[in-house]
Amino acid sequence: MAKTHPFQGIIPPVPTIVDEQGDLDKDGMKKLLDHLIEAGVHGLLILGTGGEFSQMGLGQRKQVAEFAVEYVAKRVPVMIGTGSPSTAETVELSKHAQQAGADGVLVLNPYYWPLAEDHLYAHYARVAEAVTCPILIYNFPLLTGQDLTPAFIKRLAMDYEHIVGLKDTVDTAGHIREIIVQIKHNRPEFAVFAGFDDHLFNTLALGGDGAIPASANFAPEITVGLYEAFQQGDYSRAIQLHRRLAPLLAMYKLDVPFVNVIKEAIRLRGIEISTAVLPPARPLTEQKREKLKQLLQKAQLLS
């Protein structure tokens, strides 16, 4: 089957840059979006987990989606996160993203209540029947409390042609492997992305399509470089970058949620943005900022 979507490679989950009042900082967002595009990323995820969607009301989510799509202006594909505990809200946000001109939507399964599989299937079916743009499923059991099984994802992929891929944020290569083995035989264009940075290499080796890693926001030269080296068959270079990336992931343990860490890392790399975050997240403390600097130095990202 011919490819029906534009998503592949390295797609950073872009932080939403806000001011101290929590309002969208358009100048900061422009600066970050331009930087990422110039760094060679293959797409952008707006309002993913790192985009702080869970701390926003509907109005702000729509504002951020509209702004990003308009500003990027098709320079790279843009995916909008539309997940919500409410099916009606997920449908509304997905329709809005499509109308705004997004290239696709990323749909996290409902959280708080675990769902019987039939109810979960009905949720995704409602979304798929409400929009015609490409849909990617977002599996993040650590935060949603419910893992989407390979068999369940295959069922959706086979029933809806415009469900075109998966962001699999799981800490096991076996889950990613089973998705690839079970789905790509029938739908080779179905895109499988690692959510955790350190699964990029093995996802590519298994036949996957890339990653949606937070580190691409502040170290795109590592993740983009790894992806491109792998595509060129330069496996020695890809392994070298994989090993350089691995120790850096200790930064995600500096704070919870780690959205403040990502923004501070971006700023430390020389992109002057506001590092304000939306409550209940809080700014990174000075002590943790110093630890972050040390990690970036070890990864040869700061002198």
DRENPAMAR-840175 format. One record per residue (C-alpha): residue number from 1; chain; x, z, y; residue in three letters. Coordinates in pm, 1 decimal. Layout:
// residues N
{k NUM	c A	east X	up Z	north Y	r ALA}
...
***
This chain:
// residues 303
{k 1	c A	east 0.0	up 0.0	north 0.0	r MET}
{k 2	c A	east 130.9	up -86.4	north 346.3	r ALA}
{k 3	c A	east 224.5	up 197.4	north 575.4	r LYS}
{k 4	c A	east -74.5	up 299.8	north 786.7	r THR}
{k 5	c A	east 92.9	up 544.5	north 1024.3	r HIS}
{k 6	c A	east 405.2	up 575.5	north 1242.4	r PRO}
{k 7	c A	east 539.4	up 910.7	north 1119.3	r PHE}
{k 8	c A	east 881.4	up 952.7	north 961.4	r GLN}
{k 9	c A	east 1214.9	up 1117.7	north 1025.3	r GLY}
{k 10	c A	east 1264.1	up 1415.4	north 1253.8	r ILE}
{k 11	c A	east 961.3	up 1531.8	north 1451.1	r ILE}
{k 12	c A	east 1025.6	up 1851.9	north 1648.3	r PRO}
{k 13	c A	east 736.2	up 2096.5	north 1688.4	r PRO}
{k 14	c A	east 764.6	up 2107.7	north 2066.4	r VAL}
{k 15	c A	east 728.5	up 2444.1	north 2245.5	r PRO}
{k 16	c A	east 464.7	up 2450.9	north 2516.5	r THR}
{k 17	c A	east 647.5	up 2532.9	north 2838.2	r ILE}
{k 18	c A	east 444.9	up 2775.7	north 3048.9	r VAL}
{k 19	c A	east 506.7	up 2970.1	north 3367.6	r ASP}
{k 20	c A	east 494.8	up 3347.3	north 3408.1	r GLU}
{k 21	c A	east 115.9	up 3330.3	north 3449.6	r GLN}
{k 22	c A	east 77.8	up 3144.7	north 3119.8	r GLY}
{k 23	c A	east -17.6	up 2813.8	north 3279.5	r ASP}
{k 24	c A	east 126.3	up 2481.6	north 3164.7	r LEU}
{k 25	c A	east 457.9	up 2412.2	north 3337.1	r ASP}
{k 26	c A	east 435.9	up 2035.8	north 3367.8	r LYS}
{k 27	c A	east 782.2	up 1987.5	north 3514.1	r ASP}
{k 28	c A	east 936.7	up 2193.8	north 3234.1	r GLY}
{k 29	c A	east 742.1	up 2002.9	north 2970.2	r MET}
{k 30	c A	east 853.2	up 1670.6	north 3117.9	r LYS}
{k 31	c A	east 1215.8	up 1782.3	north 3111.4	r LYS}
{k 32	c A	east 1195.6	up 1890.2	north 2746.4	r LEU}
{k 33	c A	east 1001.4	up 1584.8	north 2628.7	r LEU}
{k 34	c A	east 1246.4	up 1348.7	north 2800.0	r ASP}
{k 35	c A	east 1541.6	up 1533.5	north 2649.4	r HIS}
{k 36	c A	east 1403.3	up 1511.2	north 2296.4	r LEU}
{k 37	c A	east 1317.6	up 1143.5	north 2323.1	r ILE}
{k 38	c A	east 1662.8	up 1065.2	north 2464.2	r GLU}
{k 39	c A	east 1816.5	up 1264.5	north 2176.8	r ALA}
{k 40	c A	east 1663.9	up 1017.7	north 1929.5	r GLY}
{k 41	c A	east 1387.0	up 1214.8	north 1762.8	r VAL}
{k 42	c A	east 1139.5	up 999.7	north 1570.4	r HIS}
{k 43	c A	east 820.6	up 1161.1	north 1697.1	r GLY}
{k 44	c A	east 682.1	up 1475.3	north 1859.8	r LEU}
{k 45	c A	east 444.8	up 1743.9	north 1735.4	r LEU}
{k 46	c A	east 250.0	up 1903.6	north 2018.5	r ILE}
{k 47	c A	east 58.7	up 2229.4	north 1961.0	r LEU}
{k 48	c A	east 210.5	up 2310.5	north 1627.6	r GLY}
{k 49	c A	east 295.0	up 2670.3	north 1540.2	r THR}
{k 50	c A	east 587.0	up 2671.1	north 1784.6	r GLY}
{k 51	c A	east 359.4	up 2523.7	north 2051.4	r GLY}
{k 52	c A	east 171.8	up 2858.2	north 2066.4	r GLU}
{k 53	c A	east -167.2	up 2699.6	north 2001.1	r PHE}
{k 54	c A	east -293.5	up 3022.4	north 1845.5	r SER}
{k 55	c A	east -258.9	up 3201.2	north 2179.1	r GLN}
{k 56	c A	east -457.8	up 2937.3	north 2369.9	r MET}
{k 57	c A	east -821.5	up 2873.7	north 2442.7	r GLY}
{k 58	c A	east -978.7	up 2533.9	north 2382.9	r LEU}
{k 59	c A	east -937.9	up 2426.1	north 2743.8	r GLY}
{k 60	c A	east -563.9	up 2486.5	north 2751.6	r GLN}
{k 61	c A	east -514.0	up 2318.0	north 2415.5	r ARG}
{k 62	c A	east -691.5	up 2007.9	north 2542.3	r LYS}
{k 63	c A	east -492.3	up 2013.4	north 2866.6	r GLN}
{k 64	c A	east -159.6	up 2029.3	north 2683.0	r VAL}
{k 65	c A	east -260.7	up 1751.4	north 2442.3	r ALA}
{k 66	c A	east -374.3	up 1519.9	north 2720.7	r GLU}
{k 67	c A	east -64.3	up 1584.9	north 2928.5	r PHE}
{k 68	c A	east 180.0	up 1523.9	north 2643.2	r ALA}
{k 69	c A	east 17.0	up 1203.3	north 2521.7	r VAL}
{k 70	c A	east -2.5	up 1060.5	north 2871.5	r GLU}
{k 71	c A	east 352.8	up 1157.1	north 2966.2	r TYR}
{k 72	c A	east 518.6	up 1038.2	north 2645.6	r VAL}
{k 73	c A	east 335.5	up 707.6	north 2695.1	r ALA}
{k 74	c A	east 405.4	up 571.3	north 2344.7	r LYS}
{k 75	c A	east 784.3	up 607.9	north 2373.0	r ARG}
{k 76	c A	east 764.9	up 784.6	north 2035.6	r VAL}
{k 77	c A	east 462.9	up 872.8	north 1817.3	r PRO}
{k 78	c A	east 280.5	up 1191.1	north 1919.8	r VAL}
{k 79	c A	east 99.3	up 1416.4	north 1673.8	r MET}
{k 80	c A	east -137.5	up 1688.6	north 1797.8	r ILE}
{k 81	c A	east -200.4	up 2012.4	north 1608.2	r GLY}
{k 82	c A	east -576.0	up 2072.4	north 1585.9	r THR}
{k 83	c A	east -606.4	up 2350.8	north 1328.2	r GLY}
{k 84	c A	east -846.0	up 2640.0	north 1381.9	r SER}
{k 85	c A	east -1033.7	up 2897.5	north 1170.5	r PRO}
{k 86	c A	east -1350.3	up 2709.4	north 1274.2	r SER}
{k 87	c A	east -1439.5	up 2372.9	north 1124.0	r THR}
{k 88	c A	east -1644.2	up 2278.9	north 1432.1	r ALA}
{k 89	c A	east -1352.7	up 2360.6	north 1661.3	r GLU}
{k 90	c A	east -1106.1	up 2168.3	north 1445.2	r THR}
{k 91	c A	east -1336.4	up 1865.4	north 1455.1	r VAL}
{k 92	c A	east -1374.9	up 1894.8	north 1832.4	r GLU}
{k 93	c A	east -1000.9	up 1918.2	north 1890.2	r LEU}
{k 94	c A	east -929.7	up 1631.1	north 1650.6	r SER}
{k 95	c A	east -1182.0	up 1407.5	north 1824.1	r LYS}
{k 96	c A	east -1032.2	up 1501.6	north 2159.2	r HIS}
{k 97	c A	east -678.9	up 1420.1	north 2042.4	r ALA}
{k 98	c A	east -791.4	up 1080.4	north 1915.3	r GLN}
{k 99	c A	east -972.3	up 1004.9	north 2240.6	r GLN}
{k 100	c A	east -665.3	up 1111.6	north 2438.9	r ALA}
{k 101	c A	east -460.2	up 849.8	north 2253.5	r GLY}
{k 102	c A	east -262.5	up 1062.0	north 2007.8	r ALA}
{k 103	c A	east -104.3	up 876.9	north 1716.6	r ASP}
{k 104	c A	east -233.7	up 1134.7	north 1470.5	r GLY}
{k 105	c A	east -341.0	up 1494.9	north 1418.3	r VAL}
{k 106	c A	east -190.4	up 1777.5	north 1215.8	r LEU}
{k 107	c A	east -458.0	up 1997.7	north 1059.8	r VAL}
{k 108	c A	east -372.8	up 2350.7	north 949.2	r LEU}
{k 109	c A	east -614.2	up 2497.3	north 697.2	r ASN}
{k 110	c A	east -847.1	up 2769.5	north 832.4	r PRO}
{k 111	c A	east -690.7	up 3112.4	north 842.2	r TYR}
{k 112	c A	east -817.8	up 3472.9	north 827.5	r TYR}
{k 113	c A	east -1064.0	up 3402.1	north 541.7	r TRP}
{k 114	c A	east -916.7	up 3255.2	north 223.4	r PRO}
{k 115	c A	east -1154.3	up 2981.1	north 111.6	r LEU}
{k 116	c A	east -1287.7	up 2867.7	north -222.9	r ALA}
{k 117	c A	east -1140.0	up 2526.6	north -293.7	r GLU}
{k 118	c A	east -1472.3	up 2346.8	north -252.4	r ASP}
{k 119	c A	east -1516.6	up 2501.0	north 92.9	r HIS}
{k 120	c A	east -1159.5	up 2412.4	north 185.1	r LEU}
{k 121	c A	east -1213.8	up 2055.5	north 68.6	r TYR}
{k 122	c A	east -1535.5	up 2033.3	north 271.1	r ALA}
{k 123	c A	east -1346.4	up 2149.6	north 580.8	r HIS}
{k 124	c A	east -1091.0	up 1869.2	north 555.8	r TYR}
{k 125	c A	east -1360.7	up 1619.0	north 461.1	r ALA}
{k 126	c A	east -1552.8	up 1702.4	north 778.0	r ARG}
{k 127	c A	east -1243.9	up 1638.1	north 987.8	r VAL}
{k 128	c A	east -1159.3	up 1316.5	north 802.6	r ALA}
{k 129	c A	east -1512.4	up 1186.9	north 850.7	r GLU}
{k 130	c A	east -1507.9	up 1272.0	north 1223.7	r ALA}
{k 131	c A	east -1195.1	up 1076.7	north 1322.5	r VAL}
{k 132	c A	east -1026.9	up 752.4	north 1225.8	r THR}
{k 133	c A	east -673.0	up 833.6	north 1341.4	r CYS}
{k 134	c A	east -401.9	up 936.1	north 1091.5	r PRO}
{k 135	c A	east -435.9	up 1293.8	north 965.9	r ILE}
{k 136	c A	east -154.4	up 1506.4	north 829.2	r LEU}
{k 137	c A	east -226.4	up 1826.7	north 639.4	r ILE}
{k 138	c A	east -31.5	up 2137.5	north 741.9	r TYR}
{k 139	c A	east 45.0	up 2385.4	north 464.8	r ASN}
{k 140	c A	east 189.9	up 2716.4	north 591.0	r PHE}
{k 141	c A	east 79.3	up 2986.6	north 344.4	r PRO}
{k 142	c A	east 300.1	up 3254.0	north 502.2	r LEU}
{k 143	c A	east 76.7	up 3246.2	north 811.0	r LEU}
{k 144	c A	east -258.1	up 3125.8	north 675.6	r THR}
{k 145	c A	east -260.6	up 3341.8	north 363.9	r GLY}
{k 146	c A	east -359.3	up 3048.1	north 141.8	r GLN}
{k 147	c A	east -136.1	up 2793.0	north -27.7	r ASP}
{k 148	c A	east -262.4	up 2435.7	north -57.8	r LEU}
{k 149	c A	east -180.0	up 2324.4	north -409.9	r THR}
{k 150	c A	east -33.8	up 1983.1	north -490.8	r PRO}
{k 151	c A	east -349.8	up 1897.7	north -688.7	r ALA}
{k 152	c A	east -569.9	up 1984.3	north -391.0	r PHE}
{k 153	c A	east -362.0	up 1778.4	north -149.3	r ILE}
{k 154	c A	east -361.3	up 1487.9	north -394.0	r LYS}
{k 155	c A	east -740.9	up 1501.2	north -413.7	r ARG}
{k 156	c A	east -770.2	up 1470.3	north -36.1	r LEU}
{k 157	c A	east -504.7	up 1199.1	north -18.5	r ALA}
{k 158	c A	east -680.1	up 988.6	north -279.3	r MET}
{k 159	c A	east -1024.3	up 1032.4	north -124.7	r ASP}
{k 160	c A	east -929.8	up 960.9	north 238.5	r TYR}
{k 161	c A	east -691.2	up 678.6	north 319.8	r GLU}
{k 162	c A	east -625.3	up 806.5	north 671.6	r HIS}
{k 163	c A	east -502.0	up 1140.2	north 539.1	r ILE}
{k 164	c A	east -149.0	up 1007.4	north 549.5	r VAL}
{k 165	c A	east 88.8	up 1297.8	north 503.6	r GLY}
{k 166	c A	east 178.6	up 1663.2	north 480.0	r LEU}
{k 167	c A	east 392.5	up 1916.7	north 662.0	r LYS}
{k 168	c A	east 487.0	up 2155.4	north 382.5	r ASP}
{k 169	c A	east 617.6	up 2480.2	north 530.3	r THR}
{k 170	c A	east 702.8	up 2653.4	north 205.5	r VAL}
{k 171	c A	east 1019.7	up 2824.7	north 93.8	r ASP}
{k 172	c A	east 1039.7	up 2646.4	north -239.5	r THR}
{k 173	c A	east 1158.3	up 2297.8	north -317.2	r ALA}
{k 174	c A	east 932.1	up 2293.2	north -623.6	r GLY}
{k 175	c A	east 615.1	up 2267.0	north -416.1	r HIS}
{k 176	c A	east 757.2	up 1979.6	north -212.7	r ILE}
{k 177	c A	east 874.6	up 1809.6	north -532.8	r ARG}
{k 178	c A	east 531.3	up 1828.2	north -693.3	r GLU}
{k 179	c A	east 365.1	up 1679.7	north -384.0	r ILE}
{k 180	c A	east 605.4	up 1386.2	north -394.8	r ILE}
{k 181	c A	east 575.6	up 1337.6	north -772.3	r VAL}
{k 182	c A	east 197.4	up 1364.3	north -783.5	r GLN}
{k 183	c A	east 105.2	up 1159.5	north -475.4	r ILE}
{k 184	c A	east 371.4	up 901.3	north -395.3	r LYS}
{k 185	c A	east 324.7	up 712.6	north -722.9	r HIS}
{k 186	c A	east -25.3	up 615.4	north -609.0	r ASN}
{k 187	c A	east 32.3	up 632.3	north -235.1	r ARG}
{k 188	c A	east 399.6	up 560.4	north -160.1	r PRO}
{k 189	c A	east 328.1	up 558.7	north 213.9	r GLU}
{k 190	c A	east 205.7	up 921.6	north 204.9	r PHE}
{k 191	c A	east 457.4	up 1106.3	north 423.6	r ALA}
{k 192	c A	east 599.4	up 1437.3	north 305.9	r VAL}
{k 193	c A	east 776.1	up 1648.5	north 566.7	r PHE}
{k 194	c A	east 960.6	up 1975.6	north 518.0	r ALA}
{k 195	c A	east 849.9	up 2246.8	north 757.7	r GLY}
{k 196	c A	east 1151.7	up 2471.0	north 710.0	r PHE}
{k 197	c A	east 1472.9	up 2325.2	north 848.9	r ASP}
{k 198	c A	east 1689.0	up 2398.1	north 546.4	r ASP}
{k 199	c A	east 1460.2	up 2195.4	north 317.3	r HIS}
{k 200	c A	east 1525.2	up 1870.7	north 504.9	r LEU}
{k 201	c A	east 1810.4	up 1755.9	north 280.7	r PHE}
{k 202	c A	east 1640.3	up 1828.2	north -50.1	r ASN}
{k 203	c A	east 1313.2	up 1676.7	north 74.7	r THR}
{k 204	c A	east 1495.5	up 1352.8	north 151.4	r LEU}
{k 205	c A	east 1677.8	up 1366.6	north -182.8	r ALA}
{k 206	c A	east 1344.8	up 1405.1	north -364.3	r LEU}
{k 207	c A	east 1199.8	up 1100.2	north -188.3	r GLY}
{k 208	c A	east 1033.6	up 1268.9	north 108.4	r GLY}
{k 209	c A	east 1018.0	up 1140.8	north 460.7	r ASP}
{k 210	c A	east 1184.2	up 1394.8	north 690.0	r GLY}
{k 211	c A	east 1111.9	up 1726.6	north 854.1	r ALA}
{k 212	c A	east 923.2	up 1888.7	north 1138.5	r ILE}
{k 213	c A	east 1189.4	up 2152.6	north 1213.3	r PRO}
{k 214	c A	east 1200.9	up 2390.6	north 1510.1	r ALA}
{k 215	c A	east 1579.3	up 2351.3	north 1533.5	r SER}
{k 216	c A	east 1531.4	up 1988.2	north 1638.5	r ALA}
{k 217	c A	east 1425.4	up 2122.7	north 1977.9	r ASN}
{k 218	c A	east 1768.2	up 2269.8	north 2055.6	r PHE}
{k 219	c A	east 1997.7	up 2100.8	north 1802.0	r ALA}
{k 220	c A	east 1860.6	up 1748.7	north 1750.8	r PRO}
{k 221	c A	east 2210.8	up 1619.4	north 1689.5	r GLU}
{k 222	c A	east 2216.5	up 1815.4	north 1361.2	r ILE}
{k 223	c A	east 1874.0	up 1729.9	north 1218.9	r THR}
{k 224	c A	east 1854.1	up 1374.1	north 1352.6	r VAL}
{k 225	c A	east 2215.0	up 1323.2	north 1248.6	r GLY}
{k 226	c A	east 2142.0	up 1449.4	north 896.9	r LEU}
{k 227	c A	east 1838.1	up 1225.7	north 858.2	r TYR}
{k 228	c A	east 2018.2	up 915.8	north 984.7	r GLU}
{k 229	c A	east 2328.2	up 984.3	north 773.2	r ALA}
{k 230	c A	east 2107.7	up 1012.8	north 464.2	r PHE}
{k 231	c A	east 1927.1	up 687.8	north 545.7	r GLN}
{k 232	c A	east 2262.4	up 512.6	north 584.8	r GLN}
{k 233	c A	east 2386.1	up 645.2	north 250.7	r GLY}
{k 234	c A	east 2651.2	up 862.8	north 417.4	r ASP}
{k 235	c A	east 2577.2	up 1158.2	north 192.3	r TYR}
{k 236	c A	east 2903.3	up 1334.9	north 270.4	r SER}
{k 237	c A	east 2807.3	up 1347.6	north 637.9	r ARG}
{k 238	c A	east 2453.2	up 1453.4	north 552.2	r ALA}
{k 239	c A	east 2581.6	up 1741.3	north 337.7	r ILE}
{k 240	c A	east 2821.1	up 1845.6	north 612.2	r GLN}
{k 241	c A	east 2533.7	up 1868.0	north 861.4	r LEU}
{k 242	c A	east 2313.6	up 2046.9	north 606.7	r HIS}
{k 243	c A	east 2579.8	up 2314.1	north 567.3	r ARG}
{k 244	c A	east 2614.8	up 2342.3	north 944.0	r ARG}
{k 245	c A	east 2239.6	up 2390.3	north 977.2	r LEU}
{k 246	c A	east 2192.3	up 2653.6	north 707.5	r ALA}
{k 247	c A	east 2357.0	up 2958.6	north 876.2	r PRO}
{k 248	c A	east 2176.1	up 2882.4	north 1201.1	r LEU}
{k 249	c A	east 1841.7	up 2974.0	north 1046.3	r LEU}
{k 250	c A	east 1921.0	up 3343.9	north 1078.9	r ALA}
{k 251	c A	east 1794.6	up 3300.8	north 1435.0	r MET}
{k 252	c A	east 1436.1	up 3288.0	north 1308.1	r TYR}
{k 253	c A	east 1472.2	up 3651.0	north 1202.9	r LYS}
{k 254	c A	east 1567.5	up 3768.0	north 1551.4	r LEU}
{k 255	c A	east 1206.3	up 3818.3	north 1656.0	r ASP}
{k 256	c A	east 848.9	up 3771.7	north 1536.1	r VAL}
{k 257	c A	east 695.4	up 3540.5	north 1640.6	r PRO}
{k 258	c A	east 1010.8	up 3340.0	north 1706.2	r PHE}
{k 259	c A	east 869.4	up 3111.3	north 1978.2	r VAL}
{k 260	c A	east 1074.0	up 3304.1	north 2234.8	r ASN}
{k 261	c A	east 1390.4	up 3241.5	north 2033.0	r VAL}
{k 262	c A	east 1336.4	up 2864.5	north 2035.2	r ILE}
{k 263	c A	east 1278.3	up 2853.8	north 2410.0	r LYS}
{k 264	c A	east 1587.5	up 3065.6	north 2476.6	r GLU}
{k 265	c A	east 1795.9	up 2840.1	north 2249.2	r ALA}
{k 266	c A	east 1678.7	up 2532.1	north 2438.9	r ILE}
{k 267	c A	east 1776.5	up 2691.7	north 2767.3	r ARG}
{k 268	c A	east 2112.7	up 2805.5	north 2633.1	r LEU}
{k 269	c A	east 2181.4	up 2444.5	north 2531.8	r ARG}
{k 270	c A	east 2152.6	up 2347.9	north 2899.4	r GLY}
{k 271	c A	east 1789.9	up 2237.2	north 2936.2	r ILE}
{k 272	c A	east 1660.3	up 2441.4	north 3228.9	r GLU}
{k 273	c A	east 1309.1	up 2544.1	north 3127.4	r ILE}
{k 274	c A	east 1093.3	up 2851.5	north 3166.9	r SER}
{k 275	c A	east 1125.3	up 3077.5	north 2864.0	r THR}
{k 276	c A	east 795.1	up 3253.8	north 2930.9	r ALA}
{k 277	c A	east 570.8	up 3293.7	north 2625.9	r VAL}
{k 278	c A	east 201.8	up 3358.8	north 2574.9	r LEU}
{k 279	c A	east 93.6	up 3710.4	north 2470.5	r PRO}
{k 280	c A	east 95.9	up 3869.4	north 2224.3	r PRO}
{k 281	c A	east 444.3	up 3714.8	north 2202.2	r ALA}
{k 282	c A	east 694.5	up 3872.2	north 2440.6	r ARG}
{k 283	c A	east 1019.9	up 3758.0	north 2603.5	r PRO}
{k 284	c A	east 1340.0	up 3794.3	north 2403.6	r LEU}
{k 285	c A	east 1536.4	up 4108.6	north 2485.9	r THR}
{k 286	c A	east 1886.8	up 4083.4	north 2629.0	r GLU}
{k 287	c A	east 2034.8	up 4228.4	north 2308.9	r GLN}
{k 288	c A	east 1863.6	up 3964.4	north 2096.5	r LYS}
{k 289	c A	east 1963.4	up 3693.9	north 2343.4	r ARG}
{k 290	c A	east 2327.5	up 3788.1	north 2290.3	r GLU}
{k 291	c A	east 2283.7	up 3764.9	north 1912.2	r LYS}
{k 292	c A	east 2127.4	up 3421.5	north 1958.7	r LEU}
{k 293	c A	east 2428.2	up 3307.8	north 2163.3	r LYS}
{k 294	c A	east 2658.4	up 3416.9	north 1882.3	r GLN}
{k 295	c A	east 2459.2	up 3218.7	north 1624.5	r LEU}
{k 296	c A	east 2465.7	up 2909.2	north 1840.3	r LEU}
{k 297	c A	east 2840.4	up 2948.0	north 1885.1	r GLN}
{k 298	c A	east 2891.3	up 2974.6	north 1509.0	r LYS}
{k 299	c A	east 2696.0	up 2651.4	north 1467.3	r ALA}
{k 300	c A	east 2925.5	up 2482.8	north 1723.0	r GLN}
{k 301	c A	east 2633.9	up 2439.5	north 1963.0	r LEU}
{k 302	c A	east 2784.2	up 2657.5	north 2237.6	r LEU}
{k 303	c A	east 3143.7	up 2687.8	north 2344.6	r SER}
***
